[in-house]
Amino acid sequence: MTSWQEMESKYYMSVVRRQPVVIVRGQGTMVWDESDKEYLDFTAGWAVNNLGHCHPAIVDAIRSQASTLMQTSNQFYTIPQLQLAEVLVEDSCLDKVFFSNSGAEANEGAVKLARKYGRRNRNGAHEVITAFNSFHGRTLAMVSATGQPHYQANWTPLPEGFVNVDYSDLEAIKGATNDKTCAVMLEPLQGEGGVNIPEEGYLQAVRDWCDENGLLLIFDEVQTGLGRLGTLWGHQAFNVEPDVMTLAKGLGGGVPIGAFLAKDHCAVLEPGDHGSTFGGNALTCAAANASTRFIVENDIPNRAKEMGNYLKQGLEALKDRHSFISDVRGMGLLLALEFGSEIAGKVVASCNDEGLLLNPVRPNAIRFMPPLTVNTQEIDAGLERLEHGILRAVAE
Ligand SMILES: Cc1ncc(COP(=O)(O)O)c(C=O)c1O
């Protein structure tokens, strides 16, 4: 371990506070470190490996595509791109798609689309209302969109055109709407901001407000899409349709790909408006196509719902046993456990030792986002390791 840590500090920009674990391989819900220690991975690459590590459907698709065709420019048609476009459009309420390489880029594209829509339909309106505690990515514009001051402070002046308001507060959106507003961009459930569920009726009320005022409703489903909340798209859990939806993370099952999709009435981008060298490349699209079709054809979202309920029950039972656990929240397999004090870092460290990988989403909360293929035995084992880990952290 030490030599890899030394290499990291010598060669890599120290932008991430890493856990002291060097992961060398993975299979399903499990990963192994360089000394062959086994871990249950309840981080799943930050909600990316929705079918677990090295799922055969994805591995086979990558192998076969890698030996056939990996990259052409978007000057030409490629088949995996169109097959992926087909499954996403046919299985969603959206009509057209564009592929990017990451979630931040998907959101950038969605905002460009919204600005063009505003230019055409709302007299040049260009502002996008977003929420505090949201997370939309690390590009400069998405840092501006992300309503968390600590992500913004170092990068001023930030690109203009974003207004951050309280989440789950329709009045705040109403108050921020003016003749410059073209869209509202929200996560159906905030992930990185602490696993925050909106109040009942909020998303529908925002939908109605957007309809009344000619605004686009963009759902950032980078984290909630592809089954994570127990429905194929997170917005289906709330019965509210967006005009524009962005995806990444779980879309590629482990390869870097993002997407934004729009309904026909607002799919205003034209030749020359947008593009990407790698976006929609044959290799990543083949992986994403295999992963997405497996998720759809095997009703993985429903499995995520069942396993999510099972994990949540286990976490609730843990909360009943320990007074220092103050809250259990989330939907599907995007859950959080909150403590009465800021011990999340310590809990994650002691759970590493127990063989359970977790994410400290807030100083006082840990996030659970295992593969959607996790089973009850793995959840039971995870809960047992979690309880040991928490007790050790609390005793320190
Ligand atoms: C909701 C949401 N949007 C956007 C992003 C940014 O995605 P990426 O890191 O692929 O740029 C994330 C990443 O955590 C996210 O959770």
The ligand as an ORCA input file, in Angstrom:
! r2SCAN-3c Opt
* xyz 0 1
  C     -26.691     14.688     -9.821
  C     -25.314     14.804    -10.410
  N     -25.136     15.580    -11.487
  C     -23.941     15.703    -12.080
  C     -22.829     15.064    -11.558
  C     -21.505     15.220    -12.236
  O     -21.203     14.075    -12.948
  P     -19.693     13.828    -13.466
  O     -18.848     13.638    -12.250
  O     -19.799     12.613    -14.331
  O     -19.310     15.042    -14.247
  C     -22.971     14.252    -10.432
  C     -21.804     13.570     -9.861
  O     -21.785     13.158     -8.721
  C     -24.235     14.129     -9.842
  O     -24.432     13.364     -8.750
*
